[in-house]
């Protein structure tokens, strides 16, 4: 699609990783689950770029994103959580 938003892990540096406790765009309950139950203290770089984008789409548009989202990233880089966290928060 010509309106696709593309995220490529080659363009995301490891310095973009942010601690879960600093993510004010996530609900407190989701932060608590990530920290306490799942023992996740930091987002992977791809997550720190895409999750706020997807959550921001929900805040400014309809429940459907305004564009397709394509994430090109190696296995184990956190793509699944990247999609699941915004879905759970939006529910």
Secondary structure, DSSP 8 states (H G I E B T S, - for coil): -TT-EEEEGGG--GGG--BGGG-TTS-HHHHHIIIIIS---B--HHHHHHHHHHHHHHHHS-SS-SS-EEEE--TTSSHHHHHHHHHHHH-
